[in-house]
Amino acid sequence: MAVYTEGTPCWVDAQLPDLEAGKRFYGELFGWTFDDDRDEALLDGRRVAGLLPKRDGRMPTTWTVYLATGDAGTVAARVKAAGGQMVMEPYPVGPFGVLALAADPGGAVIGLRQAGDDDGFEVVNEPGSFCWMEVYTRRPGPVDTFYASVFGWLGRQADPAEEGKEPGFDYRVWSPPGSRAGDDSAFGGRAVITDAFPAEMPGHVLVYFAVRDCDEACATTVRLGGRVAEPPADTPYGRIAVLHDNQGARFAVLAEPAPADPLAVGREPAALSTDTAPLAAPAPPASTLSEPPADR
């Protein structure tokens, strides 16, 4: 059983109004098969995500990322002390351990997962699997402090020039405690929702899945009844796009540069170890909110 570094992503799931339609969509898009007894999606037989029926129609249709913890109750107390809120207090889920939902000071919702008999992902950073997370917020200062305080995340500000952005571009790359902050250990980032975007856009977390071909993933999404929220764009770390599935859940896809591409820098995707899985993505994508999306 893999063991995840405290505070790093260990699972993602989506609660969908029409579960069977969701299975058809993601099965074709990512090549997933499904374990119906456990509400889990599999990639070549390995656990990759959860797809569940939505039990409360008042809740948004969205992807949730879960952070690993050895004690969800202790983390819940730290969330409250650091200015966050518990959306759902820790609750046992049988062999899956203990789950909880928390909101950071900017309103972005994250999950907590205290391991049970199994511990989340069996594969990451391969086409069809999780590869990155981004927290979007209008309150970068309090949010940065929150994650450093609650989870011990180490932050590094992205260099606008290296990202091909204008001065003042604000993007923070996060690494797990005990590591050296930087691209090699990073698992996620923080982007700012600027005044260029609708005031009603809330703080949120965007989940990235790796794909072989970003443009093909966009075309497949549209063919299956989803839509492209932000069209494919090249970054120093690959080609990215933001999509909505056929029920409205928002997610992003990332196709890393081919090895011969001059933008590639020789990094290999981080692999899960049988002993430890810090889940370090190879490098942060540039913020997808650097320009207002065309469809908003």
C-alpha positions as CSV (number, residue, x, y, z in Angstrom):
1,M,0.0,0.0,0.0
2,A,1.4,3.4,-1.0
3,V,2.0,5.9,1.8
4,Y,1.4,9.5,1.0
5,T,3.3,12.5,2.4
6,E,1.0,14.4,4.8
7,G,-0.9,17.1,3.1
8,T,-0.3,15.9,-0.5
9,P,-3.0,14.9,-3.0
10,C,-3.9,11.2,-2.6
11,W,-7.3,11.0,-4.3
12,V,-9.9,12.8,-6.5
13,D,-13.6,12.1,-7.0
14,A,-16.6,13.6,-8.7
15,Q,-20.3,13.3,-7.6
16,L,-22.4,13.2,-10.7
17,P,-26.2,13.5,-11.3
18,D,-26.1,10.7,-13.9
19,L,-23.4,8.3,-12.9
20,E,-23.8,6.0,-16.0
21,A,-23.4,9.0,-18.3
22,G,-20.3,10.0,-16.4
23,K,-18.8,6.6,-16.8
24,R,-19.4,6.7,-20.6
25,F,-17.8,10.1,-20.8
26,Y,-14.7,9.5,-18.8
27,G,-14.4,5.9,-20.0
28,E,-14.0,7.1,-23.6
29,L,-12.0,10.2,-22.8
30,F,-9.4,8.7,-20.4
31,G,-9.8,4.9,-21.1
32,W,-11.1,4.3,-17.6
33,T,-13.0,1.1,-16.6
34,F,-15.0,0.9,-13.4
35,D,-15.3,-1.1,-10.2
36,D,-19.0,-0.7,-9.5
37,D,-18.8,-2.1,-6.0
38,R,-16.4,0.6,-4.9
39,D,-17.4,3.6,-7.1
40,E,-13.9,3.7,-8.4
41,A,-12.4,4.4,-11.9
42,L,-9.5,2.2,-13.0
43,L,-6.7,2.8,-15.5
44,D,-5.3,-0.5,-16.7
45,G,-6.7,-2.1,-13.5
46,R,-5.2,0.5,-11.2
47,R,-7.2,2.9,-9.0
48,V,-7.2,6.4,-10.5
49,A,-10.3,8.3,-9.3
50,G,-13.8,8.0,-7.8
51,L,-17.1,8.5,-9.6
52,L,-20.1,8.6,-7.3
53,P,-23.8,9.3,-7.7
54,K,-24.7,12.8,-6.4
55,R,-26.9,12.4,-3.4
56,D,-27.7,16.1,-2.7
57,G,-28.8,18.1,-5.7
58,R,-27.9,21.3,-3.9
59,M,-24.2,20.5,-4.1
60,P,-22.2,21.6,-7.2
61,T,-21.1,19.0,-9.8
62,T,-17.4,19.3,-9.4
63,W,-14.1,17.4,-9.0
64,T,-12.7,17.3,-5.4
65,V,-9.1,16.7,-4.6
66,Y,-8.3,14.9,-1.3
67,L,-5.1,15.5,0.8
68,A,-3.6,12.8,2.8
69,T,-3.5,12.9,6.5
70,G,-2.9,10.5,9.4
71,D,-5.5,12.2,11.6
72,A,-8.4,14.0,9.9
73,G,-9.6,15.3,13.3
74,T,-6.4,17.1,14.1
75,V,-6.2,18.6,10.6
76,A,-9.8,19.8,11.0
77,A,-8.9,21.6,14.2
78,R,-5.9,23.3,12.4
79,V,-8.2,24.3,9.5
80,K,-10.5,26.2,11.9
81,A,-7.6,27.8,13.8
82,A,-6.0,29.0,10.5
83,G,-9.1,30.8,9.3
84,G,-10.7,28.1,7.3
85,Q,-14.0,26.3,7.8
86,M,-15.1,22.7,7.8
87,V,-17.7,22.0,5.2
88,M,-18.1,18.4,6.4
89,E,-16.5,17.2,9.6
90,P,-14.5,14.0,9.5
91,Y,-16.7,10.9,9.0
92,P,-15.8,7.2,8.6
93,V,-16.3,5.5,5.3
94,G,-15.6,1.9,6.1
95,P,-12.5,0.5,4.3
96,F,-11.8,3.9,2.7
97,G,-10.8,5.4,6.0
98,V,-12.0,8.8,7.2
99,L,-13.0,11.7,4.9
100,A,-13.8,15.4,5.4
101,L,-14.3,18.5,3.4
102,A,-12.7,21.9,4.3
103,A,-12.8,25.4,2.8
104,D,-9.7,27.7,2.8
105,P,-10.1,31.4,3.6
106,G,-10.8,32.1,-0.1
107,G,-13.6,29.6,-0.2
108,A,-11.9,26.9,-2.2
109,V,-13.0,23.4,-1.0
110,I,-10.5,20.6,-0.5
111,G,-11.0,17.1,0.8
112,L,-9.1,15.3,3.6
113,R,-8.5,11.6,3.5
114,Q,-7.3,9.5,6.4
115,A,-6.2,6.2,4.9
116,G,-8.1,3.0,5.5
117,D,-7.4,-0.4,4.0
118,D,-6.2,1.2,0.8
119,D,-4.7,4.6,0.2
120,G,-6.1,6.3,-2.9
121,F,-4.2,6.6,-6.2
122,E,-2.3,3.6,-7.6
123,V,-1.1,5.6,-10.6
124,V,-0.5,9.3,-11.3
125,N,1.2,11.4,-14.0
126,E,0.4,8.9,-16.7
127,P,-2.1,9.7,-19.5
128,G,-5.6,9.3,-18.0
129,S,-4.5,9.9,-14.4
130,F,-4.2,12.9,-12.0
131,C,-1.1,15.0,-12.5
132,W,-1.6,18.5,-10.8
133,M,-3.9,20.7,-8.7
134,E,-4.4,24.4,-8.6
135,V,-6.1,26.6,-6.0
136,Y,-7.7,29.7,-7.4
137,T,-8.4,32.6,-5.1
138,R,-8.9,36.3,-4.7
139,R,-7.1,36.2,-1.3
140,P,-3.6,35.0,-2.1
141,G,-2.0,36.2,1.1
142,P,-4.4,34.5,3.6
143,V,-4.6,31.4,1.4
144,D,-0.8,31.0,1.2
145,T,-0.6,31.4,5.0
146,F,-3.4,28.9,5.5
147,Y,-1.9,26.1,3.6
148,A,1.6,26.7,5.1
149,S,0.1,26.6,8.5
150,V,-2.3,23.7,8.2
151,F,-0.3,21.4,5.9
152,G,3.3,22.8,6.1
153,W,3.4,23.4,2.3
154,L,6.5,25.1,1.0
155,G,5.9,27.8,-1.5
156,R,8.0,29.3,-4.3
157,Q,6.8,32.3,-6.4
158,A,6.9,31.6,-10.1
159,D,9.2,34.0,-12.1
160,P,7.0,35.9,-14.6
161,A,9.8,36.1,-17.2
162,E,10.3,32.3,-17.0
163,E,6.6,31.8,-17.5
164,G,6.4,34.2,-20.4
165,K,4.1,36.5,-18.3
166,E,4.0,40.2,-17.6
167,P,5.6,41.6,-14.4
168,G,3.2,41.2,-11.6
169,F,2.0,37.7,-12.6
170,D,1.3,36.0,-9.3
171,Y,1.6,32.2,-9.2
172,R,2.8,30.2,-6.3
173,V,4.2,26.6,-6.6
174,W,3.7,24.3,-3.7
175,S,5.9,21.4,-2.5
176,P,5.3,19.1,0.5
177,P,6.9,19.6,3.9
178,G,10.4,18.1,4.2
179,S,11.2,18.7,0.5
180,R,13.0,21.5,-1.2
181,A,10.6,24.0,-2.7
182,G,10.7,23.9,-6.5
183,D,9.5,22.3,-9.7
184,D,11.0,18.9,-9.0
185,S,9.0,18.3,-5.8
186,A,5.9,20.4,-6.7
187,F,2.4,18.9,-6.7
188,G,0.3,22.0,-7.2
189,G,0.0,25.7,-7.4
190,R,-2.0,28.8,-6.4
191,A,-3.3,31.2,-9.0
192,V,-5.1,34.5,-8.5
193,I,-8.6,35.3,-9.7
194,T,-8.2,38.9,-10.9
195,D,-10.7,41.7,-11.4
196,A,-10.8,40.7,-15.1
197,F,-13.1,37.8,-14.1
198,P,-16.7,37.8,-13.1
199,A,-17.2,38.9,-9.5
200,E,-19.3,35.8,-8.8
201,M,-16.5,33.4,-9.7
202,P,-15.7,31.7,-6.3
203,G,-12.4,30.4,-5.0
204,H,-12.0,26.8,-6.2
205,V,-9.6,23.9,-6.9
206,L,-8.9,22.8,-10.5
207,V,-7.9,19.2,-11.0
208,Y,-5.6,18.3,-13.9
209,F,-5.4,15.0,-15.7
210,A,-2.5,14.0,-17.9
211,V,-3.4,13.2,-21.6
212,R,-1.3,12.2,-24.6
213,D,-2.8,14.9,-26.9
214,C,-4.5,18.0,-25.5
215,D,-6.3,18.9,-28.8
216,E,-7.6,15.4,-29.2
217,A,-8.9,15.5,-25.6
218,C,-10.8,18.7,-26.4
219,A,-12.3,17.3,-29.5
220,T,-13.4,14.1,-27.7
221,T,-14.9,16.1,-24.9
222,V,-17.1,18.1,-27.3
223,R,-18.1,15.0,-29.2
224,L,-19.2,13.4,-25.9
225,G,-21.4,16.3,-24.9
226,G,-18.9,18.3,-22.8
227,R,-17.4,21.7,-23.7
228,V,-14.1,23.6,-23.9
229,A,-14.0,26.3,-21.3
230,E,-10.5,27.5,-22.1
231,P,-9.0,26.3,-25.4
232,P,-5.6,24.6,-25.7
233,A,-2.6,26.7,-25.0
234,D,1.1,26.0,-25.0
235,T,3.1,26.6,-21.8
236,P,6.7,25.8,-20.9
237,Y,5.4,22.6,-19.3
238,G,3.1,21.3,-22.0
239,R,-0.2,22.0,-23.7
240,I,-3.2,22.6,-21.4
241,A,-6.9,23.2,-21.7
242,V,-9.8,23.6,-19.3
243,L,-12.9,21.5,-20.0
244,H,-16.4,20.7,-18.7
245,D,-17.7,17.2,-18.8
246,N,-21.2,16.3,-20.1
247,Q,-22.7,17.2,-16.7
248,G,-20.8,20.4,-16.0
249,A,-17.9,19.3,-13.8
250,R,-14.8,21.4,-14.6
251,F,-11.3,19.9,-15.0
252,A,-8.1,20.5,-16.9
253,V,-5.9,18.4,-19.1
254,L,-2.2,18.6,-19.6
255,A,-0.1,17.0,-22.4
256,E,3.5,17.2,-21.6
257,P,6.0,18.1,-24.3
258,A,7.4,15.3,-26.4
259,P,11.0,14.3,-25.4
260,A,12.4,15.8,-28.5
261,D,10.6,19.1,-27.9
262,P,13.1,21.9,-27.0
263,L,10.7,22.9,-24.2
264,A,11.2,19.6,-22.5
265,V,13.9,19.6,-19.9
266,G,14.5,15.9,-19.3
267,R,12.3,15.4,-16.3
268,E,10.6,12.1,-16.0
269,P,7.0,11.9,-14.5
270,A,7.0,11.2,-10.8
271,A,6.1,7.6,-10.2
272,L,4.3,6.0,-7.3
273,S,6.5,4.0,-5.0
274,T,5.4,1.0,-3.0
275,D,6.8,2.7,0.1
276,T,6.2,6.4,-0.4
277,A,4.3,8.6,-2.8
278,P,4.8,12.3,-2.4
279,L,3.0,12.8,-5.7
280,A,5.4,15.4,-7.1
281,A,4.3,16.6,-10.5
282,P,7.2,17.2,-13.0
283,A,6.5,21.0,-13.2
284,P,3.8,23.5,-12.7
285,P,1.6,24.5,-15.7
286,A,1.3,28.3,-16.1
287,S,-1.9,29.6,-14.6
288,T,-4.9,29.1,-16.9
289,L,-6.4,32.2,-15.5
290,S,-3.9,34.6,-16.9
291,E,-6.4,35.8,-19.4
292,P,-10.2,35.8,-19.1
293,P,-11.7,32.7,-20.7
294,A,-13.5,33.5,-24.0
295,D,-16.8,31.8,-23.0
296,R,-17.3,33.8,-19.8
